[in-house]
Amino acid sequence: MASSRDLELLIGPDAGDILRAALRPTGAEVESWRAQQVDHQPEHRSTVAYRVRVRWPGGRSTEERFAASTGPVRGDALVVGDGVDRVAVWRFPHDPDLPGLATAYDSGAVARLLADSGLGSGRVRLTLRAYRPRRRAVIEAVGACGRLFLKVVRPGRAESLHRRHRLLTGAGVPAPPSLGFTPDGVLVLQALPGRPMRQVLWTSGAAVPSGEEILALLDRLPAALLDAPRRRSWLDRSEHYAAVVGAALPAEADRAHQLAAAIVARAGTGPTVPVHGDFYENQVHVQAGRISGLLDVDTAGPGDRLDDLACLLAHLSVLALIEPRRAAAVNRLGARYLAGFERVVDRAALRYRVAAVALSLATGPHRVQEPGWEAGTRHRLDLVEQWLDSAPTRAGG
C-alpha cells in the first residue's frame, strides 16, 4: 500500500539519490532535477515523473525525462533500494509498463512502421504530446503520411482500444479513426479536424457548440459500448480523491474527507447508458462552431450520463478558476451548459456529481507540481463546497 512515505521518498531530497543511482552505470551525473508530475495512489503505489539535467561523460549536458515508482512493474526497470524501500526507476522512453513507447518515440522505427502499414514512406518528425508514466503516452507524427498520432498503452489494452475506435467511428461518432495497432501497444490514429474547444474559447468571438449539440453527441454513443467494462464513477471514488488530497496537504485532510462524505450521502444516480468517461472541453474538437471530433475514448463504456455532463461542467469551473482573465467568458458558457443539462437530468444530482468531479480535480495542483500548489488545492476545495451549496436540498427541488 502506498503511503505518505512514498511521497517523501519520491519528491523529497532522497529522490536525487534515486536518480543518481539510475545514472551511475552510465558515468553521468545529475546536475539538477525537479518533479514534474505526481501520481499518488494511496491504496496502491506512487509514481513520479521528473525533468533531469544530466551531465554526460565528456561534459555534454542534456535535459532528460525520468520516472520512478514504488509499485511493482511488469517489464525491465532498474530497482534501487536501501533495505527498507524499493523503487523502480527508468529513463524515458524506456517505460517498463509501456514497451511500445521506445519504438513510438524512434523516428526511424516509426517511419518503418508507417511504410510497412502502407501509410507512406520517408522521414517522420515526432513530438511528444502527453506522457503519464506506466499509463499512456501520445506522440504526434508528421511526414509523408500527413499528420498522425501514436497512442501508446499497455499491450493488453491495444486491441480492445482499436476495436472501440472502430465501433465509434462506425456509429458516426467523430472519434479519431484507428488505422491499426502493434502487439506492444502502439495505436495509430488519424488526426481530427478543428481545434480543441479550450483553444476556441480563447479566441474572441469564436463560436462553440451549444448544450443541445453536446447532448446530441453523447446520444450518438452506440449501445454496444454497454458491453465494455464499466469505469468507476467519480462519485464512487470520492473517498479516494479525498485521501490523495489529504496525503499531499494534511492540513486539508479533514475538510476533503468531509466533502467526500457529503457528496456520497447526497448524490443520486441515473440509468446506465453509454458514456465517454472523461468528457471535458479539451476532448471536444470544434470547427466553425460545430463539433468535429471527440478525443480519448479509452474510457468509453457503460456509465451514468450525469458523470459526462458533470465532468464538462467541473472542468469549465476549474478552468475559470485558473484563468482569471477569461473567467467571465468561461463561466458564462458553463452557466449555459448547466441550464441546458438541467432540462434533461435532475438538478440536484447533477450538481452533486459536479462536486465529485471537482474533488478529483483538487488533486491536480499537486499532481503537476504547480507553483503554489497548496493554495491551488484549497481554492479547488472551495469550488467543491460551492457546487454542494448550490444544489437543492431535495432532488428536483
N, C-alpha and C positions, 0 to 999 in steps of 0.2 A: 504494500500500500504506500502510495506517495504521501509525503508529509511536508511540513514547512521546512524540515531539514533539507529536503531536496532543493527547495528554492534557494536556501542559503548556500548549498553546495554548488549550484549551477549558475547563480548570478552574483554570489559573493566573491571575496578575494580568492577563494580556492579554485574558482573557475579558470583563473590564469594558469594555475599549476596543471589542470586537466589539459588545457590547450598546449602547454609546453611539452607535456608528456606525449601528446599526439604527434608533435613535430620533431621530437628528439631523434627518431630513427633517420630523418632526412638531413639532420645537421642544421636545420633552420631555427630561427629564434623568433619569439613573439615580441614585436615592438609595442603593440597596443591592441586592446580588444574592447568590444562593447557588446552587451546582449542586445539583440535586435528584435527577438520575438520569444515570448514565454508561453508555453502550453502546459499549464499545471492541471493535472487530473488527480485530485486528492485521493480518489479511490483506486488509482491505477499506477500512474507514472508521471514524471515531469520531463519535458523536452525543451531545450533552449537552442535557438539559432543565434549565431554570432557573426559579426564582421571583425576580421582579424587582420592587422597589419603585420606582415611576415617579412623578415629579412633572411634571404636565402644565402647559402654558401657562395661566396664571390661578391656579396654586397648588394645584390639587386633586391629591392623591396616591392612587394605587391600587396593588394588588399584581397583577402580570400574570405569565403563563406565556410563556416564550420557549424556543426551541431553536436549536441551531447544529450544523452537520455539516461534516466535512471531505470527505465524498464527494459526487459529482455528484448533483443532484436532478433529478426528472422535470419538475416544474412550475415555477411562478414563485417565486423567492425572492431576497431581496437578497443579493448576493455581495460580501463585503468582502475586501480583500487588501492586502498591503504589498509586492508584487512577488515575494515568495517563497511565502507561504502564502495560500491562498484558502479562505474559509469561507462557507458559505451560512447565513443566519440568518433566522428568522421568528418572528412573534408568534402564539401560539395564538388562534384555531383555524385559522390560515391555513397549514396544513402542506402543502408542495408535493407530497408523495407521497400525501396523503390528501385529495383535492379535495372529498370529500363531508363532511368534518368541519365546515367552516364552516356548511353547511346543517343538519347534525345538531345543532349547538350553538346554533341560532337558533330560539327558541320559536315565533315566528310561522311560519317555514318548516316546522317540524315539525308544527305544527297543520294547516297546509295539506296536507302530505304525508299525514297520517293521515286527514284528511277526504276527500281525493281517493281514498284507498285503501278507503274505506268502514269505517274503524275508529273513527268518532265525531268530533264536532266540538266546538269550544270551546277554552278556554285550556289550555296544556300547561306543566307545570313540569319543567325539565330539571336533572339533576345529573350531573356528570362522575364516572364511577366508575373509569375507568382510561385512561391515555394513555401509549403508547410512541411517541415521535416517529418518523415515517416508516414505522411498522409498523401500528398499530391503535389504536383508541380505543373505549370503551364508555360510552354515555350512557343514564341512566335517564330515561324519560319517563312522567310521571303526569298523567292528565287524564280526560276523559270516557271514553276508551278503557280506563281502568284503568291498569295498570302494564305498560309495555313496555320493551324495551331496544333501543337502536340501536347496532349494531356497525359500526364504520367500518373498512374495509380498503382496500387498493389496488384501484382499479376492476377490474382484470383478474381479481381473485380473488372478486368478489362472487357471480357466478352459480354458480361451482363450489361455493362455500361454502353457498349457498342449497340447491343440489341435495343436498349432503352432509347438511344438517339434515333435508331431506325423506326421504332414504334411511334415516337412522337412526330417525326417528320412525315411518316406515312399517314398520320391522322390530321395533317395540316397545321400542326404546331410549329412555329418558326424557330425550332432548336437548330443548332449547327449540325448539318449532315455529317455523319461519320463515314469516312472513306475506308475504314479498316482499323485493325489493331494488331499488335505483336504479342507473342506469348509472354514477354517480360513486362507487359503493362503499359505500352505506349499506344494511345488512341490518336488517330489522325483526323482532325476536324476542319471543315471548311469555315472560312471567316464569314461573319454575318454582316449584312449591310447596316448602315446607320451608325449611330453613336450611343453609348450608354446614357440612360436618362439623366444620370447625375451631371454628365458633361453638358447635356442640353439645358439643364436647369441653370447652368452658369452663363448661358447665352441670353442676353437681354431680348425679350420679345419672342423667343423661340417657343413653339407650341409643344405641349406634352400630351400624352394620351389622357382621356377622360376616365373617371371612375368606371363608367359603363364599359369602356374598352378594356380596362383591367379585368373586370369581372367576366367579360366575354372571352378573353384569352384563357382565363382559368377554367371556364366552362368547356373549352376545347380539349382539355387534357383527357386522353382516352380512358375509357373504363377498364381497359386491360391493365392499367397501372395498379389496379386493386390487387393484382396477383403478386406484386413485388413486396419485399419486406417492408414492414411499417417502421417509419422513423419515429423515435420518441419525441413527443411534443416538448416545447419549451416549458409548458405547464408542468409536465411530468419531471422535468429536470430543474425545477426552481430551487430545490434544496441544494443540488449540486452546484449551481452557479453562486448561490449564497456562500457555500463553503469555499469556492475559489476566491471570491471577493474577500472573505474573512481571512484566508491564508495569506493573501497579499497585503491586506490592510486590516490588521487585527482590531484597530480602534472602531472599525465599522462592522465587525462581525455580527454583533447582536442586532444591529439595525437590518443588515442584509437578511439574516435568518427570520426576523420578524416580518419583513416584507414578503419573503417566500411563503411563510405560513399564511399570511393574509391572502396572497394570490391563490394558493391551493384551496383555502377554506371557501373562497367566494366564487371561484371561476366555474362556469358551466361548460358544457360540451355540445358539439354539434354532430351531425351524422358523418359517417365515414365516406369520404369521396376521394377522387384522385387529386393530389396536391403536388405542388412544386417542391416544397420542403425547405426552401431557403430563399424566399421570394422578396426581393427588395430592389430599389431603383437602379442599382448598378448591374442587375441581372437582366434588365429590360433594354433592348436596343430600340432606338426611335429614329425614324426617317420621315421628314416632312410632317411631323406631329403625330404620326401613326406608329404603332408597334411593328417593328421589323425583325425582331429576334428575341429569343429567350435563352439565356446562358445557364450553365452549371445545373444540369438536370440530374446530377448524380443522386440527389435525394428524392427524386420524384417517385411517388408511390401512394399508398393509401394513407389518409390522414384526415384532419379536420380543417375545413375551409377557413375557420376562424384563425388558424395559425398562419396561413398565407397572407391573409389580409392584415393581421396584426404585425407580421414581420415587416411588411412595407411601411406601415404607419410608425412603428417603433424606430426603424432606421431613419425615416424622414425627421422624426422629432430629435433624434441624436444628431443628425446632420445639421439641423438648425442650431443645436447647442454648440457644435464645434466650428461652425462657420457663421459667426455673428453678423458679418456684413451682409450675408444672404439669408439670414434667418427669417425675415418677414416674408420673402417670396416662398421659401420652403414651407413655412408654417401655413401660408395660405393654401398651398397645394395639399398639404396634409389635412387641413380642415375640409377641403372639397372632397377628398377621398373618404375621409371619415363619415361625412354626411351621406355620401353615396352608398358606402358599405352598410351603414346603419339602416338603410332602407331594406336590406335583404337578410341581415343577421341580427341577433339580439344585441342591443346597445351595451348592456352591462357586460355580457360575456365577452364581447369584442374588446372592451377596454381592459378587462382583467387579463386577457391574452396579450394585449399590447404591453401591459405592465410586466408580464412574464418575459417577453422578448427583450424589453428594455433592461430587465435584470441581467439577462445573459450578456447584453452589450456593456454592462457595467464592468465586466472583466476586461474589456478592450484596452483601456489606457495602460494597464499593467502589462497585458499580453504583448503589446507592441512597444513597450518601454517609452511611452511619451514623456517628454519633459513635463514635470509637474503632474505625473500620473495620479498622485494621491488626491489632488483637488479634482481632477477629471473624473475619478471614480466617484467621489462624493456628489458631484453635480449630476452624474447619471443615476445615482440612487435617489437624488431629489426628484428626478424625472419619473422614476418608478412610482414614487409617492404621489406625484401629480396625476398620473394616469389612474391610480387606485382611487384617489379622492374625486376624480371626475366621473366615476362610474355610479350609476344609480344604486341605491341600497338594495333594491329588488330588481331582478332581471325583468326587463320590459317596463320598468318604472320611469 
